[in-house]
Amino acid sequence: MSRYSGSKSSSSQGSSQFWAGVLVGMVIGAGIAAVFTWYRMKSPSPYLKELPVAEPFKLPTMPERLPSSEPLADSDGKPRFEFYDMLTNMQGDKSYQFSRPVEPKPLKKKPAAKYVPQILQIGSFTAQSDAEKLKANLALVGAEAHIEAANIPNRGVYYRVRLGPYNSDAEMNKMRTFLKQNDISSTPMRVQ
């Protein structure tokens, strides 16, 4: 049997030649990129044009004499606009006037609608203890609620947790926003 006489150095030598080639290629590529960049920086760019220097802004001067109120005329002396003459001629002509003058009718003022106070209903429960718990939770967040008992035919007594009454929409909407921020839903209702 023959013995293996090869050495490991030949495979490691091929690997080191590969990495040396990669390193030399990168150095050559970086050098070419540096020379190209230097050349581009030194040469004038074809994409940039020098802009002309703007002259300072001058305000228009007022004419010494205002233009006349006479109609403008063409080069032959005939007025360009003839509606001035037409308007003056129409004033004397009766065919363009209405047969009777139109008088404006007086506007009837409607009385302003009276604001009806509103309340916010937070919940309605069959058990008074549930209504008391919700009222206590509202008190913890800073809202003062009250409980109203309502007898509904064929259903029994319901305990409604309500806030208000509010005398303006802005006041009510402010409270609704506050309740929404505390994850509490509400329903606006008119006071009965």
LINBELSUL-V291215 format. One record per pair of residues at least 6 apart in sequence whose C-alpha atoms are under 8 Angstrom apart, sorted by sequence separation. I is the first residue (numbers start at 1). J is the second residue. D is the distance in whole Angstrom. If there is no record, write none. Layout:
I;J;D
I;J;D
This chain:
73;79;4
74;80;6
90;96;7
125;131;6
138;144;7
139;145;7
151;157;4
152;158;7
166;172;6
179;185;7
72;79;6
73;80;5
124;131;7
138;145;7
150;157;6
151;158;6
179;186;8
71;79;6
72;80;6
73;81;8
123;131;8
149;157;7
150;158;5
71;80;7
72;81;7
135;144;8
149;158;6
150;159;6
176;185;8
71;81;7
135;145;6
149;159;5
150;160;7
176;186;7
123;134;8
135;146;7
148;159;6
149;160;6
135;147;8
147;159;6
148;160;5
71;84;8
147;160;5
148;161;7
147;161;5
148;162;8
132;147;8
146;161;6
147;162;6
131;147;7
145;161;7
146;162;6
145;162;6
146;163;6
145;163;5
144;163;7
145;164;8
143;163;8
135;161;7
165;191;7
134;161;7
131;159;6
131;160;7
126;156;8
131;161;6
126;157;6
127;158;7
128;159;6
126;158;5
127;159;7
125;158;5
126;159;6
124;158;6
125;159;5
124;159;5
125;160;6
124;160;4
123;160;6
124;161;6
122;160;8
123;161;5
121;160;7
122;161;6
123;162;7
121;161;6
122;162;6
121;162;4
122;163;8
141;182;8
120;162;6
121;163;6
119;162;7
120;163;5
119;163;6
120;164;6
119;164;5
120;165;8
118;164;7
119;165;5
118;165;5
119;166;6
117;165;6
118;166;5
117;166;6
118;167;7
117;167;5
118;168;8
116;167;8
117;168;7
115;167;8
120;172;8
115;168;7
119;172;8
118;172;8
120;176;8
122;184;8
122;185;6
123;186;8
122;186;5
121;186;6
122;187;7
120;186;6
121;187;5
120;187;5
121;188;6
120;188;5
121;189;7
119;188;6
120;189;6
118;188;7
119;189;5
118;189;6
119;190;6
118;190;4
119;191;6
117;190;6
118;191;5
116;190;7
117;191;6
116;191;7
